[in-house]
Amino acid sequence: MNYSKIIDLINDGKIDDKIRLMICDDDVSSERKRYLDMLDDAYKMFGDGDYHIISAPGRTEIGGNHTDHQHGKVIAASVNLDSVAVTKPNESGIVNFISSGFNIKPIDLSDLGIKEDEINHTESLIRGIAYRFLELGYKIGGFDALSNSKVLIGSGISSSASFEILVCEIFNHLFNEGMIDPVTLAKIAQYAENNYFMKPCGLLDQMAISVGGFTFMDFKDVKKPYVEKIDFDFRDYNYYLVLTNTKGDHAELSFEYAAIPNEMKAVAEAMGHEFLSECDEESFYRNLNEIRKAVNNDRAILRAIHLFEENKRVDIEGNAIRNGDINLLLKTIRESGRSSYMYLQNVYPSSRPKSQSLAIALALSDQYLKDSGAFRVHGGGFEGTIQAFVKEDKLSQYLEMMHKLFGEDSTYLLSIRSVGGYCLI
């Protein structure tokens, strides 16, 4: 659809219902303006053409902290903060991707080999996604895209995976008639991050963002993961999902994140397996003395205990969500948070024991909410965000408490978005 027709469609309110799906709100005025401004800028940069508007959400992890990389179980949900692209195909075979705050070089799709100088840079993700599309027999082509993201970097809702799914959906809708399923797109995105960006991530982020809504996932068979979408929203029970960004320093923490899967795998190897989820829990405790000697790392043992218990908690949480048992769900989320603190030990960096902003935010949440809500570290941990589920009558005071310590801009009230990667037009 050309530029002028899309402008008329938005101004006439013809896509308002689709916008409401994205933002989980009836007031679409600011989002309309966002799209119109982006279309104007794209037209000035790229000229007219067959334009599309594509969105990919952020995600929040509800249960299963650091389980996906061990082929474990996870519950996650897409949220109402998203990355949006105004995009159109071109005939050049070049991807021109303009994103606010980033200087992304054009990608020539005739050369999809791994580039050493692109490792850990955005260009590698686009190139890796394009390569995997072709390898799986799908079509690719050059496109022009102007992107804007509300999935804030460092907010714990996975800006990188949101970008990856956004690129996947552009290739999907521009060149494959939108026929590629969300699970396949998630696996393509993970492939690019693992093999081109060179980050050994699991599949949680990409799957939650691609599928959308509340999603129960079991990665025991990573080639064919079990994915179940569940209809649920905390707002139906008068709870608000609050993320608090404690604004810690993420610099030089890669080794802290990498140590978690590496240490869990060391325990698995001592038990004759590659991943902990393949191991028998009873055998672990029965042979704990020998395993501990073989691993020679007590933190690895504690992290293994977290994994075994966390997998069971995800099953409990899944049943609680299916049955609408909000009290059991909140209780299990609190237990997950304590396990992350005590056993997984990802609430503060071991290399910077004086930097414990996450721990302070959790302590305040504990003191104020007690058993009336839930709270836990969010995402990878060490620095960044905590997650809290706060009853409506406690919300204003909770936000005030967090704002005093971490700033007025530190909190995000999130809603669960029912759709994942999505083409509005």
C-alpha positions as CSV (number, residue, x, y, z in Angstrom):
1,M,0.0,0.0,0.0
2,N,1.5,3.4,-1.0
3,Y,2.3,6.2,1.4
4,S,-0.9,8.3,0.8
5,K,-3.3,5.4,1.2
6,I,-1.7,4.3,4.5
7,I,-1.9,7.9,5.8
8,D,-5.6,8.0,5.0
9,L,-6.1,4.6,6.6
10,I,-4.6,5.8,9.9
11,N,-6.3,9.1,9.9
12,D,-9.7,7.5,9.2
13,G,-9.3,5.2,12.2
14,K,-9.3,2.1,10.0
15,I,-6.5,0.4,12.0
16,D,-7.5,1.6,15.5
17,D,-8.5,-1.9,16.6
18,K,-5.1,-3.3,15.5
19,I,-3.4,-0.5,17.4
20,R,-5.3,-1.3,20.5
21,L,-3.9,-4.9,20.3
22,M,-0.4,-3.4,20.3
23,I,-0.8,-0.9,23.2
24,C,-3.5,-2.6,25.4
25,D,-5.3,0.8,25.7
26,D,-8.3,2.4,24.2
27,D,-6.6,5.7,23.6
28,V,-4.8,5.3,20.3
29,S,-4.0,9.0,19.6
30,S,-0.3,9.0,20.6
31,E,0.3,5.7,18.7
32,R,-1.4,7.1,15.6
33,K,0.9,10.1,15.7
34,R,3.9,7.8,16.2
35,Y,3.0,5.9,13.0
36,L,2.2,9.1,11.0
37,D,5.5,10.7,12.0
38,M,7.5,7.6,11.1
39,L,5.7,7.4,7.7
40,D,6.5,11.0,7.0
41,D,10.2,10.4,7.8
42,A,10.4,7.2,5.8
43,Y,8.8,8.9,2.8
44,K,11.4,11.7,2.9
45,M,14.2,9.1,3.1
46,F,13.1,6.3,0.8
47,G,10.3,7.8,-1.4
48,D,7.1,6.1,-2.1
49,G,6.5,2.3,-2.4
50,D,4.6,-0.6,-1.0
51,Y,4.7,0.3,2.7
52,H,4.0,-1.9,5.7
53,I,3.9,-1.2,9.5
54,I,5.3,-4.1,11.5
55,S,5.5,-4.4,15.3
56,A,7.4,-6.7,17.7
57,P,6.8,-6.5,21.5
58,G,9.1,-6.7,24.4
59,R,8.7,-9.5,26.9
60,T,8.6,-10.2,30.6
61,E,9.6,-13.5,32.2
62,I,7.1,-14.8,34.7
63,G,8.7,-18.1,35.7
64,G,11.8,-20.0,34.8
65,N,14.7,-17.8,35.6
66,H,17.8,-19.1,33.7
67,T,16.2,-22.4,32.7
68,D,15.9,-22.1,28.9
69,H,19.6,-22.5,28.2
70,Q,19.4,-25.9,30.1
71,H,16.4,-27.0,27.9
72,G,14.1,-26.3,30.8
73,K,10.6,-24.8,31.2
74,V,9.6,-21.2,31.1
75,I,6.5,-19.0,31.4
76,A,6.8,-15.6,29.7
77,A,4.6,-13.0,28.2
78,S,4.7,-10.3,25.6
79,V,4.2,-6.7,26.8
80,N,2.8,-3.5,25.4
81,L,6.1,-1.8,24.8
82,D,7.2,-2.6,21.2
83,S,9.6,-2.0,18.3
84,V,7.9,-0.7,15.2
85,A,9.2,-0.5,11.6
86,V,7.8,1.4,8.6
87,T,9.2,-0.6,5.8
88,K,9.0,-1.4,2.0
89,P,10.8,-3.7,-0.4
90,N,13.4,-2.3,-2.8
91,E,15.0,-3.8,-5.9
92,S,18.6,-3.3,-4.8
93,G,19.2,-6.4,-2.8
94,I,20.3,-4.2,0.1
95,V,18.8,-3.8,3.5
96,N,18.7,-0.2,4.6
97,F,17.7,-0.2,8.3
98,I,17.5,3.2,10.0
99,S,16.9,3.0,13.8
100,S,16.9,5.8,16.2
101,G,20.1,5.8,18.3
102,F,21.9,3.3,16.1
103,N,24.2,3.6,13.1
104,I,23.4,0.4,11.2
105,K,25.3,0.0,8.0
106,P,23.6,-1.3,4.8
107,I,23.6,-5.1,4.4
108,D,24.3,-6.5,1.0
109,L,22.2,-9.7,0.8
110,S,24.5,-11.2,-1.9
111,D,27.1,-11.7,0.8
112,L,25.7,-13.5,3.9
113,G,28.9,-14.9,5.4
114,I,29.9,-14.2,9.0
115,K,31.8,-11.0,9.3
116,E,34.3,-10.7,12.2
117,D,33.9,-7.0,12.5
118,E,30.1,-7.4,12.9
119,I,30.2,-9.7,15.8
120,N,28.3,-8.2,18.8
121,H,26.9,-5.5,16.4
122,T,23.4,-5.1,15.0
123,E,24.4,-5.8,11.4
124,S,25.3,-9.4,12.3
125,L,21.7,-10.0,13.4
126,I,20.2,-8.8,10.1
127,R,22.8,-10.8,8.1
128,G,22.3,-13.9,10.2
129,I,18.5,-13.8,9.9
130,A,18.7,-13.4,6.1
131,Y,21.2,-16.4,5.9
132,R,18.9,-18.6,7.9
133,F,15.8,-17.7,5.9
134,L,17.6,-18.8,2.7
135,E,19.0,-21.9,4.4
136,L,15.5,-23.0,5.4
137,G,14.2,-22.4,1.9
138,Y,12.4,-19.1,2.5
139,K,12.6,-15.9,0.4
140,I,14.5,-12.7,1.2
141,G,15.0,-9.4,-0.6
142,G,16.2,-5.9,-0.1
143,F,14.1,-3.5,2.0
144,D,14.1,0.0,3.4
145,A,13.0,0.3,7.0
146,L,12.7,3.1,9.5
147,S,12.4,1.8,13.1
148,N,11.4,3.3,16.4
149,S,11.5,1.3,19.7
150,K,9.9,1.7,23.1
151,V,11.6,-1.5,24.3
152,L,14.2,0.3,26.3
153,I,17.7,-1.0,26.4
154,G,18.6,-2.3,29.9
155,S,15.0,-2.4,30.9
156,G,15.0,-6.2,31.1
157,I,12.3,-6.8,28.5
158,S,14.7,-7.8,25.7
159,S,15.3,-5.1,23.2
160,S,17.6,-7.3,21.2
161,A,15.1,-10.1,20.7
162,S,12.4,-7.6,19.9
163,F,14.7,-6.2,17.1
164,E,15.4,-9.7,15.8
165,I,11.7,-10.7,15.6
166,L,11.0,-7.3,13.9
167,V,13.5,-8.1,11.2
168,C,12.1,-11.7,10.9
169,E,8.6,-10.4,10.4
170,I,9.8,-7.9,7.8
171,F,11.3,-10.7,5.7
172,N,8.2,-12.8,6.5
173,H,5.6,-10.3,5.4
174,L,7.5,-8.6,2.5
175,F,8.7,-11.7,0.8
176,N,6.9,-14.8,2.3
177,E,3.3,-13.6,2.5
178,G,3.4,-13.8,6.3
179,M,3.2,-17.6,6.1
180,I,6.1,-18.5,8.4
181,D,4.9,-19.6,11.9
182,P,6.0,-17.8,15.1
183,V,8.0,-20.7,16.4
184,T,10.1,-21.0,13.3
185,L,10.7,-17.2,13.3
186,A,11.9,-17.4,17.0
187,K,14.3,-20.2,16.1
188,I,15.7,-18.2,13.1
189,A,16.2,-15.2,15.5
190,Q,18.0,-17.3,18.0
191,Y,20.2,-18.8,15.3
192,A,21.4,-15.4,14.2
193,E,22.1,-14.3,17.8
194,N,24.0,-17.6,18.5
195,N,26.0,-17.9,15.2
196,Y,26.4,-14.3,13.9
197,F,26.1,-12.0,16.9
198,M,28.0,-14.8,18.9
199,K,25.9,-14.7,22.1
200,P,25.0,-18.1,23.5
201,C,21.4,-17.2,24.4
202,G,18.5,-19.7,24.9
203,L,15.2,-19.5,23.1
204,L,13.0,-17.8,25.8
205,D,13.2,-14.2,24.6
206,Q,12.6,-14.8,20.9
207,M,9.8,-17.3,21.5
208,A,7.9,-15.1,24.0
209,I,8.1,-12.1,21.7
210,S,7.2,-14.0,18.5
211,V,4.3,-16.0,19.9
212,G,2.8,-13.3,22.1
213,G,0.5,-13.4,25.1
214,F,1.1,-15.6,28.1
215,T,3.2,-18.5,26.9
216,F,4.2,-21.8,28.6
217,M,7.3,-23.3,27.0
218,D,9.2,-26.5,27.5
219,F,12.5,-26.7,25.7
220,K,13.3,-30.3,26.4
221,D,13.3,-30.9,22.6
222,V,14.7,-27.7,21.3
223,K,14.0,-28.7,17.7
224,K,10.3,-29.1,18.5
225,P,9.7,-27.1,21.8
226,Y,6.3,-27.4,23.4
227,V,4.7,-24.0,23.2
228,E,1.2,-23.3,24.8
229,K,-0.4,-19.9,24.7
230,I,-2.6,-19.2,27.7
231,D,-5.3,-16.5,28.0
232,F,-4.5,-14.7,31.3
233,D,-4.1,-11.1,32.5
234,F,-3.0,-9.8,35.9
235,R,-5.3,-6.8,35.5
236,D,-8.3,-9.1,35.7
237,Y,-7.4,-9.7,39.4
238,N,-6.6,-6.0,40.1
239,Y,-2.8,-6.5,40.1
240,Y,-0.4,-4.4,38.2
241,L,2.9,-5.6,36.7
242,V,5.6,-3.1,37.6
243,L,9.2,-3.2,36.4
244,T,11.7,-1.1,38.3
245,N,15.0,-0.2,36.6
246,T,17.5,0.1,39.4
247,K,20.0,1.7,37.0
248,G,22.9,-0.5,37.8
249,D,26.0,-0.6,35.6
250,H,25.8,-3.6,33.1
251,A,29.4,-3.0,31.9
252,E,31.8,-5.9,32.2
253,L,29.3,-8.4,33.4
254,S,29.4,-10.8,30.4
255,F,31.4,-13.3,32.4
256,E,28.8,-13.2,35.2
257,Y,26.0,-14.1,32.8
258,A,28.1,-16.7,30.9
259,A,29.1,-18.4,34.2
260,I,25.5,-19.5,34.9
261,P,25.0,-21.8,31.9
262,N,28.6,-22.9,32.1
263,E,28.4,-24.0,35.7
264,M,25.0,-25.7,35.2
265,K,26.5,-27.6,32.3
266,A,29.5,-28.6,34.4
267,V,27.1,-30.3,36.8
268,A,25.3,-31.9,33.9
269,E,28.6,-33.2,32.5
270,A,29.5,-34.7,35.9
271,M,26.2,-36.6,35.6
272,G,26.9,-37.8,32.1
273,H,24.7,-35.3,30.3
274,E,25.0,-32.1,28.3
275,F,22.2,-30.1,29.9
276,L,20.8,-30.2,33.5
277,S,17.2,-30.7,32.4
278,E,18.4,-34.1,31.0
279,C,19.6,-35.2,34.5
280,D,17.7,-37.1,37.1
281,E,17.1,-35.1,40.2
282,E,17.1,-38.1,42.6
283,S,20.4,-39.2,41.1
284,F,21.8,-35.7,41.7
285,Y,21.1,-35.8,45.4
286,R,22.0,-39.4,45.8
287,N,25.4,-38.8,44.2
288,L,25.9,-35.2,45.5
289,N,29.2,-35.9,47.2
290,E,30.8,-37.3,44.1
291,I,29.3,-34.6,41.9
292,R,30.5,-31.9,44.2
293,K,34.1,-33.3,44.1
294,A,34.0,-33.6,40.3
295,V,32.7,-30.0,39.8
296,N,34.8,-28.4,42.6
297,N,32.4,-25.4,42.6
298,D,29.8,-25.1,45.3
299,R,28.0,-22.3,43.4
300,A,27.5,-24.6,40.5
301,I,25.8,-27.1,42.9
302,L,23.5,-24.4,44.2
303,R,22.6,-23.3,40.7
304,A,21.8,-26.8,39.8
305,I,19.4,-27.0,42.8
306,H,17.7,-23.8,41.5
307,L,17.3,-25.4,38.0
308,F,15.6,-28.5,39.3
309,E,13.2,-26.6,41.6
310,E,12.5,-23.9,39.1
311,N,11.4,-26.4,36.4
312,K,8.9,-27.8,38.9
313,R,7.7,-24.2,39.8
314,V,7.0,-23.4,36.2
315,D,4.6,-26.4,36.1
316,I,2.9,-25.2,39.2
317,E,2.6,-21.7,37.7
318,G,1.3,-23.0,34.5
319,N,-1.5,-24.8,36.2
320,A,-2.2,-21.8,38.4
321,I,-2.6,-19.6,35.3
322,R,-4.8,-22.2,33.5
323,N,-7.1,-22.4,36.6
324,G,-7.1,-18.7,37.4
325,D,-5.5,-19.3,40.8
326,I,-3.9,-15.9,41.3
327,N,-2.8,-16.6,44.9
328,L,-0.9,-19.8,44.0
329,L,0.7,-18.0,41.1
330,L,1.9,-15.1,43.2
331,K,3.2,-17.5,46.0
332,T,5.2,-19.5,43.4
333,I,6.6,-16.3,41.8
334,R,7.8,-15.2,45.3
335,E,9.5,-18.6,45.7
336,S,11.1,-18.3,42.3
337,G,12.5,-14.9,43.4
338,R,14.0,-16.3,46.6
339,S,15.5,-19.2,44.7
340,S,17.2,-16.8,42.3
341,Y,18.6,-14.9,45.2
342,M,19.8,-17.9,47.4
343,Y,20.7,-20.5,44.8
344,L,21.1,-19.0,41.4
345,Q,22.8,-16.0,42.9
346,N,22.1,-13.5,40.1
347,V,20.9,-10.6,42.3
348,Y,24.2,-8.8,42.4
349,P,27.6,-9.3,40.7
350,S,30.0,-11.5,42.7
351,S,32.8,-9.2,41.3
352,R,31.1,-6.1,42.7
353,P,29.7,-7.0,46.1
354,K,29.1,-3.4,47.0
355,S,26.8,-2.9,44.0
356,Q,23.4,-4.3,45.2
357,S,20.7,-2.1,43.8
358,L,18.6,-5.1,42.8
359,A,18.9,-6.5,46.3
360,I,17.7,-3.2,47.8
361,A,14.7,-3.0,45.5
362,L,13.8,-6.5,46.4
363,A,14.2,-5.8,50.1
364,L,11.9,-2.8,49.9
365,S,9.4,-4.8,47.9
366,D,9.5,-7.5,50.6
367,Q,9.0,-5.1,53.4
368,Y,6.1,-3.3,51.7
369,L,4.3,-6.1,49.9
370,K,4.9,-9.1,52.1
371,D,2.6,-11.8,50.9
372,S,0.1,-9.4,49.3
373,G,1.9,-9.5,45.9
374,A,5.0,-10.9,44.4
375,F,8.5,-9.7,43.5
376,R,11.6,-11.2,41.9
377,V,14.7,-10.4,39.9
378,H,13.8,-9.9,36.3
379,G,15.6,-11.5,33.4
380,G,19.3,-12.1,33.4
381,G,19.9,-10.3,36.7
382,F,23.1,-8.9,38.4
383,E,22.1,-5.4,37.5
384,G,19.0,-4.0,35.8
385,T,15.4,-4.6,36.8
386,I,13.1,-6.3,39.3
387,Q,9.6,-7.4,38.6
388,A,6.7,-6.9,41.0
389,F,3.0,-7.7,41.0
390,V,1.3,-5.0,43.0
391,K,-2.4,-4.8,44.2
392,E,-4.2,-1.7,42.9
393,D,-4.6,-0.3,46.4
394,K,-0.9,-0.5,47.1
395,L,0.3,0.7,43.7
396,S,0.7,4.5,44.3
397,Q,2.7,4.1,47.5
398,Y,4.9,1.3,45.9
399,L,5.7,3.5,42.9
400,E,6.5,6.5,45.2
401,M,8.9,4.3,47.2
402,M,10.8,3.1,44.1
403,H,10.8,6.7,42.6
404,K,12.5,8.1,45.7
405,L,15.3,5.6,45.5
406,F,15.8,5.1,41.7
407,G,14.2,8.2,40.1
408,E,10.9,9.2,38.7
409,D,11.7,7.5,35.4
410,S,12.6,4.1,37.0
411,T,9.3,2.3,36.8
412,Y,7.2,0.9,34.0
413,L,3.6,-0.3,34.3
414,L,3.2,-3.1,31.8
415,S,0.2,-4.8,30.3
416,I,0.2,-8.2,28.6
417,R,-0.1,-7.9,24.9
418,S,-2.1,-10.7,23.3
419,V,-0.2,-10.8,20.0
420,G,3.5,-11.2,19.2
421,G,5.2,-10.1,16.0
422,Y,2.5,-8.4,14.0
423,C,1.9,-6.7,10.7
424,L,-0.7,-3.9,11.0
425,I,-0.7,-3.0,7.3
